[in-house]
Amino acid sequence: MKTFGIFDYMKKYQYENIFLCQDEKADFKAVIAIHSTALGPAAGGIRMWQYDSEMDAIEDALRLARGMTYKYAAAGANMGGGKAVVIADPKRKDREVVFRTLGRFINRLGGKFFTGEDVGTTLEDMEYLFMETPYVITLPQYLGGVGPISPLTAFGVIQGMRACAKTVFGSDDLSNRIVAVQGVGSVGSSLVEQLSDLGARVVITSRR
């Protein structure tokens, strides 16, 4: 991205769309990147983060969207890859205005992009989003969703660890293996709990 333009980047990796969203009254800026809808509508979570520059935010959205394309294709799901990035402090307090604003932008895409939680966002944020658009994948159970997804995400990480352990050590048993977990947010804390239940020796690092 730093050595060539956005359209060159999109051409190189075969992106379909980038949507830049802003609402001055809501102090809102976001990027929605859609990599591919070849297998179905694009899907990917919403990352809320402070970036050093707007170009860094665009590059992050593009990179993550492409990763989601490969992820869904590998899983055999009829979905494509997309990602949304909200350029803001993840500790921002006025969550409703942020996510209802984003929800209106997503709704304009008419089902081209489905979304859910990611870094810096919560299940409650998805409820605000759902007030403006039906294209939300992760929701509380009372709204027809599966509820918190962090334990399932952590479970998926552990399956990857077990596959690696099987290749390297000849066994997928994680008991007594030393595992370092960097970051103990919603996914990390669940990961630590599940690893401990499996008998792993866990080392934790976290920025507070």
N, C-alpha and C positions, 0 to 999 in steps of 0.2 A: 504493500500500500504506500510506503514512504518513497518508493522509487518510480512509481507510475500512477496514473490517474484512476479514479473510481471506475470509469467505464472499461478501462483496460483490465482492471482487477475482476470486474464482473464477467467480462468476456473470457478471461483466462480460466475462471472456475465455473462458468456457465450459470451465473445467477439470473433470476428472472426480474426481481424488483427490489428497490430500496425505497421505503417511505420515511420521510422526515416530518415529524409531527411537532407542532408547537402551539401553545396557547399562552399568550402574554399575561392574561388576567389570572390564570391558574399557576403562573410561574412554572410552566411545564414544557419539557423538551424530551423527545423520545425518537428512537430509530426502530423501524420494523424492517427486517431483512427477510426476503423469501428466496431461498436457493432453488428449490425445485418443487413442482407440483405434478411431476410425471406419474407418480404412483398414487396420488391423492392430494387432498388439501394439505398445505404446509402446517406443521405444528412445532411448537417449541416454547419454552418458558419465558418469563419476564425477569430480566436481571435489572435491579435498581442499584446504581453505583455511581460514584464520583470519578470522573475521568480527567486526566491531565489536559485533554483537548477533545473537541468534538470529533475530530478524525479518529482518535483512539476509540471513541464510542462506536463510530460507524464500523471500524475494522473489527471490533469485538463482536458486534451483531452479525456481521458477514461471516466471520470465522465460525461462530457458534451455529449459525443457520446451516452452513455446509456440513458441519458435524452431525446435525440432526438428520439430514438426508441420509447419510451413511448408516446412522443408528437405526432408523426405521426400516431401511432396506435390508439390513442384516437381520433384523427381527422378523422380517416377513410381513410387516404391517403395511396396510394400504394408506400410507401417509407420506408426505414430503417434508422437507426441512425448512424451518423458519425460526426466527428469534426476535424478541423485542427487548430493547434496552431503554430504560428510563434514566436520563442523566440527572441524578439527584442524590443527595445524602440518603443512604438506606435507613438512617435514623430519623428522617423527616416525619413530623408529627401529623400533618394534615393529609392523612392517607386517603381519605374518601375523595377529596377533590382530585388527587393525582390519578387514582385508578378509575374513577368514573370518567375522567377526561380521556384516559387511554382507552377505556371501553368504547367510547363513542368513535374514536378513530378506528379501532379494530372492527367495529360493526359496519363501518363504511366499506370494508373489504368484502362483505357479503359471503363469508364462509371460506374465503381463500386462505385464512390463517386462524388456527386454533391455538390457545395458549393456556398456561398454568403457572405454577410457582417455579421460582429459581432463586438464585442468590439475592438476598436483600428483600425478598417478598414473602408474604405469609398467606395462609388460608383465608384469613379475614380480608386481606387485600383482594382476593379472588371473589369474595362476596360483593365487594364494591364494584368490581369489574362486571359481575353478572347482572348488576342493576341496569347496565347499559347495553350488554351484548350477550347472546346465548353461546358464543363460541369460546367457552371456558371449559377446560378438561378437568382441572382439579378443583373440587368443591367439597364443602362439608356434607356429611351423610344426609342431613335434613333437607338439603337441596338436591339430593339424588346423586351426590358424588361418593367417592370412597373414603373421604376424610383425609387425615394427615398422610402424606406420601413419603415422608422422611424415612420411616422404618423400611419401606419397600425399596427405596433408593439405596439405603445402607445394605440391605440384603443383596441387591445386585452387585454392589462393590465387593462384598464378601465372596460371591460366586466367582468373580474375576480373580480374587486373591487365591481362592482354592484351585482354580485352573492353572494359575502360575506356579503355585506350590507343587502341583502334580507334575508339571513339566520339569521344574528345577530339582525337587527333592524326591520325586517318585511317589508322593502321597499328598492327598489334598487335606490331610488332617492339620488343622491350625493350632491344635493344643500345644502349649509350650513354645510356640513360635513367637518371636519378638516382632510386634507390629507397631510402627510409628503412625500416629494419626495427627495430621496437621489441621487444626481448626476443629473446635467442638461446638459448632452451631447445631441446628436442628438435625442435619444429616450426620455430622460428626459425632454428636453425643449418642445417637442411636447406634452408630457403628461401633463405638466403644462398648456400649452395653452388650451388643450381640457378639462381639469378639470375646468379651469377658465370659459370656455364657459358653462359648466354645473352648474356653481354657487357654486362650492366647494371653501372652504377656504384653500389655499395651503401654506404650509411651506416648504421652500427649503433649502437644505444643499448641498454644492458642494466643492470639493477639487480642487484648482487651482494651 
